[in-house]
Amino acid sequence: MKIVFLDAGTLYDVPNLNILKEIGDVTFFHHTTDSEVLEKIKDADVVITNKVKISRETIRSCEKLKLICVAATGTNNIDLEAANDHHIPVKNVSNYSTDSVAQVTFTMLLYLLNNPWYYDQYVKSGEYVNNIFFTHIGRPFYELKGKQWGIIGLGNIGKKVAEIAAAFGMKVIYTSVSGKNINADYPHLPLDTLLKTSDVVSLHTPLTPQTTGLINYAKIKLMKPDAYLINVGRGGLVVEKDLVAALDEDLIAGAALDVFEREPIHSDSPIYALKSKNKLVCSPHIAWASVEARMELVNQIYHNIKALKD
């Protein structure tokens, strides 16, 4: 069985990648441009892709292709209709990064809330040496206990975030944009009510025509001036120029972005124009990518291919 991984570089140094060699002749490409796809997979039985697009034309031209494996949960980079027309199954991976994304969600919030960057700099700069007290509380921070966490999208990741927030003693509410993930464990409120009443708002909903640009200037303006917004879902959920404007106008206390409207972001991104830089923490779409999560992703790909072989 000939297996081609078009963008194995997206998994970086995941320790168990070579288990795929146990079930076939695997070729790992670090990355692949759109123009290179057909040449690389024309003789493949199985193609693995994280973000490389597989078009109708490519599917039609690959006569040996028996399986498309997506190294992610979303399958929007695959022409699913074309795959179905040619009787080629498309297998994704699911629930592999729940703990990783939840952990990063709280890492980002606590970075904003507790200001560790400020206190670390205070000590390492030598300023603490000259302090007259044993402590220096230059930037106050507040406890999560008793605050309200509003979750937009209560799927697996949203539920994990809810569990952790509850462990901190927070009240958890949520809204479901699609209406699919209804959960009796937490109050379900309309989006505007959630935004108006929550101290922390996090996004964990898929990107759809309904959710694109969901959080814009008008929605942010509904939030409390001391609230925080966290997007670890999809970049298109938040209108970045509106978020930048809202932060510079002190409409909210801070925000965190792990995902962006364009990835990688471009040099003309509105984020680079932000004046209140300490109010925004960013990471380059890493919330999904703990070592354990990436290993689980590879394990699921392995079993998806093995099922075809068996």
C-alpha positions as CSV (number, residue, x, y, z in Angstrom):
1,M,0.0,0.0,0.0
2,K,1.4,3.3,-1.1
3,I,0.8,6.1,1.4
4,V,1.6,9.8,0.9
5,F,1.6,12.4,3.6
6,L,1.5,15.8,1.9
7,D,2.3,18.1,4.8
8,A,3.9,16.0,7.5
9,G,5.8,19.1,8.6
10,T,2.7,20.5,10.2
11,L,3.1,17.8,12.9
12,Y,6.7,18.8,13.6
13,D,8.6,16.3,15.6
14,V,5.8,14.1,16.8
15,P,7.5,11.0,18.2
16,N,5.3,8.2,16.8
17,L,5.0,9.3,13.1
18,N,6.9,6.3,11.9
19,I,4.3,3.9,13.0
20,L,2.6,4.6,9.7
21,K,5.5,2.7,8.0
22,E,4.1,-0.5,9.7
23,I,1.1,-0.5,7.3
24,G,2.5,0.6,4.1
25,D,5.2,2.3,2.0
26,V,5.0,5.9,3.3
27,T,6.4,9.0,1.7
28,F,6.5,12.0,4.0
29,F,6.6,15.4,2.3
30,H,7.4,18.4,4.6
31,H,5.0,20.6,2.7
32,T,3.2,20.7,-0.6
33,T,1.9,23.5,-2.8
34,D,-1.3,23.3,-4.7
35,S,0.5,22.8,-8.0
36,E,2.5,19.9,-6.6
37,V,-0.4,17.8,-5.2
38,L,-1.3,15.7,-8.3
39,E,2.3,14.8,-9.1
40,K,2.9,13.6,-5.5
41,I,-0.2,11.5,-5.1
42,K,-1.0,10.3,-8.6
43,D,0.1,6.7,-7.8
44,A,-1.0,6.7,-4.1
45,D,-3.5,4.3,-2.5
46,V,-3.8,6.6,0.5
47,V,-3.2,10.3,0.9
48,I,-2.8,12.1,4.2
49,T,-3.3,15.8,4.4
50,N,-3.6,18.3,7.2
51,K,-4.3,21.6,5.3
52,V,-3.3,20.8,1.7
53,K,-6.4,21.0,-0.5
54,I,-7.6,18.0,-2.5
55,S,-9.7,19.2,-5.4
56,R,-12.2,17.4,-7.7
57,E,-9.7,17.4,-10.5
58,T,-7.1,15.8,-8.3
59,I,-9.5,13.1,-7.1
60,R,-10.6,12.4,-10.7
61,S,-7.0,12.0,-11.8
62,C,-5.9,9.7,-9.1
63,E,-7.2,6.3,-10.3
64,K,-5.5,4.3,-7.5
65,L,-6.7,6.4,-4.6
66,K,-8.7,4.4,-2.1
67,L,-8.7,6.6,1.0
68,I,-8.2,10.3,2.0
69,C,-7.1,10.8,5.6
70,V,-7.3,14.3,7.1
71,A,-4.9,15.0,9.9
72,A,-7.4,17.2,11.6
73,T,-11.1,17.3,12.5
74,G,-12.2,19.7,9.8
75,T,-12.5,18.4,6.3
76,N,-13.1,21.7,4.5
77,N,-9.9,21.3,2.4
78,I,-11.4,18.2,0.7
79,D,-13.9,18.3,-2.1
80,L,-16.2,15.9,-0.3
81,E,-18.7,15.7,-3.1
82,A,-16.1,14.6,-5.5
83,A,-14.7,12.0,-3.1
84,N,-18.2,10.6,-2.7
85,D,-18.8,10.6,-6.5
86,H,-15.6,8.5,-6.9
87,H,-16.5,6.3,-3.9
88,I,-13.4,7.4,-2.0
89,P,-13.9,7.5,1.8
90,V,-12.6,10.6,3.7
91,K,-11.6,9.9,7.3
92,N,-10.8,12.6,9.7
93,V,-9.6,12.5,13.4
94,S,-11.7,13.7,16.3
95,N,-11.5,14.4,20.0
96,Y,-7.7,14.1,19.9
97,S,-6.9,17.7,21.2
98,T,-9.6,18.4,23.7
99,D,-7.3,18.5,26.7
100,S,-4.6,20.4,24.8
101,V,-7.0,23.1,23.7
102,A,-8.6,23.4,27.1
103,Q,-5.1,23.8,28.7
104,V,-4.1,26.5,26.3
105,T,-7.4,28.3,26.9
106,F,-6.6,28.7,30.6
107,T,-2.9,29.4,30.0
108,M,-3.9,32.4,27.9
109,L,-6.5,33.7,30.3
110,L,-4.2,33.4,33.3
111,Y,-1.4,35.1,31.4
112,L,-3.8,38.1,30.9
113,L,-5.3,37.9,34.3
114,N,-2.2,37.4,36.5
115,N,0.3,39.4,34.6
116,P,3.2,37.0,35.0
117,W,5.2,38.8,32.3
118,Y,5.2,42.0,34.4
119,Y,6.3,40.3,37.6
120,D,8.9,38.2,35.9
121,Q,10.4,41.3,34.4
122,Y,10.2,43.2,37.7
123,V,12.3,40.6,39.4
124,K,14.8,39.9,36.6
125,S,15.4,43.6,35.9
126,G,16.7,44.1,39.4
127,E,13.9,46.4,40.5
128,Y,12.9,44.0,43.2
129,V,16.3,44.4,44.9
130,N,15.5,47.9,45.8
131,N,11.9,47.3,47.0
132,I,11.3,48.3,50.6
133,F,8.6,45.6,51.1
134,F,8.8,41.8,50.7
135,T,6.2,42.1,48.0
136,H,5.4,44.3,45.0
137,I,1.8,44.4,43.7
138,G,2.3,46.7,40.7
139,R,-0.5,45.1,38.7
140,P,-3.5,43.8,40.7
141,F,-5.0,40.5,39.7
142,Y,-8.4,39.0,40.5
143,E,-9.6,35.5,41.3
144,L,-11.7,33.4,39.0
145,K,-13.9,32.1,41.8
146,G,-17.3,33.6,41.7
147,K,-16.9,35.0,38.2
148,Q,-19.0,33.9,35.1
149,W,-17.5,32.1,32.2
150,G,-19.5,32.2,29.0
151,I,-18.8,29.5,26.4
152,I,-19.7,29.8,22.8
153,G,-20.0,26.2,21.5
154,L,-20.4,23.4,24.1
155,G,-18.9,20.5,22.1
156,N,-16.1,18.3,23.6
157,I,-13.7,21.2,24.0
158,G,-16.3,23.6,25.4
159,K,-17.4,21.0,27.9
160,K,-13.8,20.4,29.1
161,V,-13.4,24.2,29.5
162,A,-16.6,24.2,31.5
163,E,-15.4,21.5,33.8
164,I,-12.2,23.3,34.6
165,A,-13.9,26.7,35.0
166,A,-16.4,25.1,37.5
167,A,-13.4,23.6,39.4
168,F,-12.2,27.2,39.8
169,G,-15.5,28.0,41.4
170,M,-16.9,29.9,38.4
171,K,-20.5,30.0,37.2
172,V,-20.6,28.5,33.6
173,I,-23.2,29.5,31.0
174,Y,-23.1,28.8,27.3
175,T,-24.8,29.4,23.9
176,S,-25.0,27.1,21.0
177,V,-25.0,28.9,17.7
178,S,-26.1,25.8,15.8
179,G,-28.5,24.6,18.4
180,K,-27.0,21.1,18.3
181,N,-25.0,20.8,21.5
182,I,-27.7,21.4,24.2
183,N,-26.5,20.5,27.7
184,A,-28.7,20.5,30.8
185,D,-25.7,20.8,33.1
186,Y,-25.3,24.5,32.3
187,P,-27.7,27.4,31.6
188,H,-28.2,28.0,27.9
189,L,-28.6,31.7,27.1
190,P,-28.8,33.8,23.9
191,L,-25.5,35.1,22.6
192,D,-26.1,38.7,23.5
193,T,-27.1,37.9,27.1
194,L,-24.0,35.7,27.4
195,L,-21.8,38.6,26.2
196,K,-23.4,41.2,28.4
197,T,-23.1,39.1,31.7
198,S,-19.9,37.1,31.4
199,D,-16.5,38.0,32.9
200,V,-14.8,35.6,30.5
201,V,-16.0,34.6,27.0
202,S,-14.3,31.8,25.0
203,L,-15.1,30.5,21.5
204,H,-15.1,26.8,20.7
205,T,-17.6,26.7,17.8
206,P,-16.9,25.6,14.2
207,L,-16.5,28.2,11.4
208,T,-19.6,28.2,9.3
209,P,-21.5,30.8,7.2
210,Q,-23.5,31.4,10.3
211,T,-20.6,31.9,12.6
212,T,-18.2,33.8,10.3
213,G,-17.6,37.3,11.9
214,L,-19.7,36.3,14.9
215,I,-17.8,38.5,17.2
216,N,-17.6,42.0,15.7
217,Y,-17.4,45.5,17.2
218,A,-21.1,45.6,18.1
219,K,-20.9,42.3,19.9
220,I,-17.7,43.2,21.8
221,K,-19.4,46.5,22.8
222,L,-22.0,44.4,24.7
223,M,-19.3,42.9,26.9
224,K,-18.3,44.2,30.4
225,P,-15.3,46.6,30.4
226,D,-13.4,44.2,32.7
227,A,-14.2,41.1,30.6
228,Y,-11.8,38.9,28.6
229,L,-12.4,37.3,25.2
230,I,-10.5,34.1,24.1
231,N,-10.6,32.6,20.7
232,V,-9.1,29.1,20.3
233,G,-11.8,28.0,17.8
234,R,-11.4,29.4,14.3
235,G,-9.9,32.7,13.3
236,G,-12.9,33.8,11.2
237,L,-15.1,33.8,14.3
238,V,-13.7,37.2,15.3
239,V,-13.4,40.3,13.2
240,E,-9.8,41.2,14.1
241,K,-9.9,44.9,13.1
242,D,-13.0,45.3,15.4
243,L,-11.2,43.5,18.2
244,V,-8.2,45.8,17.9
245,A,-10.4,48.9,17.9
246,A,-12.3,47.6,21.0
247,L,-9.1,46.9,22.9
248,D,-7.6,50.3,22.1
249,E,-10.9,52.0,23.2
250,D,-10.8,50.0,26.5
251,L,-14.2,48.3,25.7
252,I,-12.9,45.1,27.3
253,A,-9.9,44.3,29.6
254,G,-8.1,41.9,27.3
255,A,-8.2,39.2,24.6
256,A,-6.4,36.1,23.5
257,L,-6.1,34.7,20.0
258,D,-4.7,31.3,19.0
259,V,-6.3,31.5,15.6
260,F,-6.5,34.2,13.0
261,E,-8.5,35.2,10.0
262,R,-5.5,34.5,7.8
263,E,-2.9,31.9,8.8
264,P,-0.1,32.6,8.9
265,I,-1.1,36.2,9.5
266,H,0.1,38.8,7.0
267,S,2.3,41.8,7.7
268,D,-0.7,44.1,7.2
269,S,-2.7,42.4,9.9
270,P,-4.6,44.9,12.1
271,I,-3.0,43.1,15.1
272,Y,0.3,44.9,14.4
273,A,-1.5,48.3,14.6
274,L,-2.7,47.6,18.2
275,K,-1.6,50.3,20.6
276,S,-2.5,48.4,23.8
277,K,-0.3,45.5,23.1
278,N,-0.3,44.1,26.7
279,K,-4.1,43.6,26.4
280,L,-3.7,41.0,23.7
281,V,-1.9,37.7,23.9
282,C,-1.4,35.6,20.7
283,S,0.0,32.2,19.8
284,P,0.4,30.8,16.3
285,H,-2.4,28.2,16.2
286,I,-0.9,25.9,18.7
287,A,-3.7,25.0,21.1
288,W,-4.4,21.7,19.3
289,A,-0.7,20.7,19.3
290,S,0.5,19.2,22.6
291,V,2.8,16.3,22.1
292,E,0.1,14.0,23.5
293,A,-2.5,15.4,21.1
294,R,-0.3,15.0,18.1
295,M,0.5,11.5,19.0
296,E,-3.2,10.7,19.4
297,L,-3.8,12.2,16.0
298,V,-1.2,9.9,14.4
299,N,-2.7,6.9,16.2
300,Q,-6.1,7.7,14.8
301,I,-4.7,8.1,11.3
302,Y,-2.9,4.8,11.7
303,H,-6.2,3.0,12.6
304,N,-8.1,4.7,9.8
305,I,-5.6,3.3,7.3
306,K,-5.3,-0.1,9.0
307,A,-9.1,-0.5,8.8
308,L,-8.8,-0.1,5.0
309,K,-6.0,-2.6,4.8
310,D,-7.8,-5.2,7.0
